[in-house]
């Protein structure tokens, strides 16, 4: 009887030692947990969209060809209209080339981006990301601008460099850069406001196309404002669109006095404040319009 009890005790002790040894071995041999992934860069969306926009090579090639041809047609048109005025031909040639290059620096796609995210509901997910919504949208557009300028802008500069050098006469480079930066911000605010209007409009693409053509016409992207008829020129002068094209070009060609430069910069700043407040109010309105089902 004692031998049987002693055997049972030894068996139980052996089982416990086996379990303890297996547990201890598994703890020692277990692989350490993987380190947490590094936080995404502040320019994560910029890098991703830049890589994506550089993938479609054939599309980029045809875009380059289209940009070069559009400028060539406009230059031939001005030479036909002002063939007897060589100074005017030289002025309009460099005006057309530089205006088309400037148009590549503006984020006109942000309206469609915001609109599409409103329609498919991604706008709600964007609000939960640890990134400011405007910063995220701007990074996407900045990537498109960089790829557009690298592919099309550089090609246009190389093709038309002889004409730009032949008709040289460029001034106020630092002020032009500041004006382009502020014009970029103004353009961004105008189009983002249009994108947020998707909460009250069914489709915004007709308004986007109309706005783009209006800005190019009244802003001096097609022709200088001085050539426009009196009534249209008056409307263009009181609208903010001239600060996108006409103002930087006039600075570059030294067509403004020192006092006019300061006044135009001040008015441009006021327009930026107005559209910033409008965007903030529309953004708050958009947040109030959001309805999440089930929560």
Residue pairs with C-beta under 8 A, 6 or more apart in sequence:
41 47
43 139
44 139
45 131
45 136
45 139
45 140
45 143
46 139
46 140
46 142
46 143
47 143
48 143
49 139
49 140
49 143
49 144
50 143
50 146
50 147
52 143
53 143
53 144
53 147
53 148
54 60
54 147
54 151
60 147
60 151
60 152
63 148
63 151
63 152
64 151
64 152
64 155
64 156
67 100
67 152
67 155
67 156
68 155
68 156
68 159
70 100
71 96
71 97
71 100
71 156
71 160
74 96
74 100
75 92
75 93
75 96
75 97
75 163
78 88
78 89
78 92
78 93
78 96
79 89
79 93
82 88
82 89
82 92
83 89
90 166
90 167
91 167
91 253
93 163
93 167
94 163
94 164
94 167
94 169
94 253
95 224
95 249
95 253
97 156
97 160
97 163
97 164
98 164
98 249
98 252
99 220
99 221
99 222
99 245
99 249
100 156
101 153
101 156
101 157
102 180
102 221
102 244
102 245
102 248
102 249
103 216
103 221
103 245
104 145
104 148
104 149
104 152
104 153
105 145
105 149
105 180
105 184
106 145
106 183
106 184
106 187
106 188
106 244
107 138
107 141
107 142
107 144
107 145
107 184
107 187
107 188
107 191
108 187
108 191
108 208
108 212
109 140
109 141
109 144
109 191
110 137
110 138
110 140
110 141
110 188
110 191
110 192
110 195
111 191
111 192
111 194
111 195
111 204
111 208
111 211
112 195
112 204
112 205
112 208
113 137
113 140
113 141
113 195
114 123
114 137
114 192
114 195
114 196
114 198
115 195
115 198
115 204
115 205
116 122
117 123
117 126
118 195
118 196
118 198
118 199
118 286
119 198
123 286
123 290
124 290
124 292
126 133
126 136
127 133
127 287
127 290
129 136
133 283
134 192
134 279
137 192
138 188
141 188
157 164
169 253
169 254
170 252
170 253
171 251
171 252
171 253
171 254
172 251
172 252
172 254
172 261
173 252
175 251
175 261
176 248
176 251
176 252
178 265
179 243
179 247
179 248
179 251
179 265
179 268
180 248
182 243
182 265
182 268
182 269
182 272
183 243
183 244
183 245
183 247
183 248
183 268
185 272
186 240
186 243
186 244
186 268
186 271
186 272
186 275
187 215
187 244
189 272
189 275
189 276
189 278
189 279
190 211
190 215
190 240
190 275
191 208
191 211
192 279
193 275
193 278
193 279
193 282
194 204
194 207
194 208
194 211
195 204
196 279
196 282
196 283
196 285
196 286
197 204
197 207
197 282
198 204
199 285
199 286
199 289
201 207
214 241
215 221
215 241
215 244
215 245
216 222
216 245
217 236
218 225
218 232
218 235
218 236
218 239
218 241
218 242
219 236
219 239
219 241
219 242
219 243
219 244
219 245
219 246
220 236
220 242
220 245
220 246
220 249
221 244
221 245
224 246
224 249
225 233
225 236
225 237
225 242
225 246
226 233
228 236
236 242
236 246
240 268
240 271
240 275
243 264
243 267
243 268
243 271
247 264
247 268
249 255
250 256
251 261
256 264
